[in-house]
Amino acid sequence: MRFFLFTIIMAINNNIVHAKFKFQIPEGKILSKLSKEFPRFQFNLQSLLPLPENKGISLIEVKGRNLERFRKIIAQIIPKNQYTVLYEMTDRLLLNFQMEDPWFLLTIIKTNLILKYPIVVQSNQIFVDLIAERSKVDHLFDEFEVHSVPYSIKHIGRFITNPVLTYKQEQVLKTALDLGYFEIPRKISLSLLAKRLQVAPTSLSEMFRRIFKRLGINFFSSLEN
């Protein structure tokens, strides 16, 4: 809820951007060791909180098979007083984990960013989704470069509170993509696609024009920012 309210309030400012990116976990960090040891596991960071003495604590959901081996490994590399398993099921567990020198958490606090949870960790990479002022996002990337942390931007553009497409337009576009309408050569004709969607071919053609117009306007608007 906090993140949602923040995005609505901040969207009034035209300098707000939506950014999705990933970065490599620095060598030697516990999460780096665990994600390398269990590359098929997914670690969902549900929260990150600072502690005194340059420490932090995180609530982590771990998803994967062979959790028995995972518990043995964490018992070997993490002191017992630094983590607590809160609950465990067949293919997932939830644990509190105390971090030493939590560089990413401290950087987030330093740059005054609010993150969207959960934060996914997989294959030694952290995947981040956030909405913030562009200057603060750039500050975060500067911190990555200062610390020589490799990162890759998936998307960064103007934050839009309203969806680009209506639900019906999204469904039409998804169906067209799934059935190969945009393939070269096309796997389905306009008339057959219209029949599948239970609309007239002329109506479907008009839908596509409206969809492409909306996507085009959104694309060029994001470039301006």
VENVENBEL-V679189 format. One line per field, one symbol per residue. ss: DSSP state (a for helix, b for strand, c for the rest). phi: phi as a letter, one per 30 degrees, with the letter a starting at -180 (. if undefined). psi: psi as a letter, one per 40 degrees, with the letter a starting at -180 (. if undefined). A space follows every 10 residues. Layout:
ss = ???
phi = ???
psi = ???
This chain:
ss = caaaaaaaaa cccccbbbbb bbbbccccca aaaaaaaccc cbbbbbbbbb bcccbbbbbb bbbcccaaaa aaaaaaacca aabbbbbbcc cbbbbbbbbb ccaaaaaaaa acccbcccbb bbccbbbbbb bbbaaaaaaa aaaaaacccc bbbbbbbbcc ccccccaaaa aaaaaaaacc ccccccccca aaaaaaaccc aaaaaaaaaa aaaaaaaaaa aaacc
phi = .edddddddd ddddddbcbb abbddeejde dddddddbdc dcccddabbd bdihbabbcb ccclchdddd ddddddcbee dcabddabbd babbbcbccc hdededdddd chcccccdcd bahibcccbb badedddddd dddeddchcd bbcdaaaddc dcddcdeddd ddddddddci dcdbddcbdd dddddddibd edddededdd dddddddddd ddddc
psi = dddddddddd edheehihhh iiihhiieid dddddddgde ihhhhdihhi iiffiiiihh hhhiifdddd ddddddehid eeihhdihad eiihihhhhh ggdddddddd efihihiihh hiffihhhhi hiiddddddd ddddddefhh ihhdhhihhh diidiidddd ddddddddef deihiiehid ddddddefii dddddddddd dddddddddd ddde.
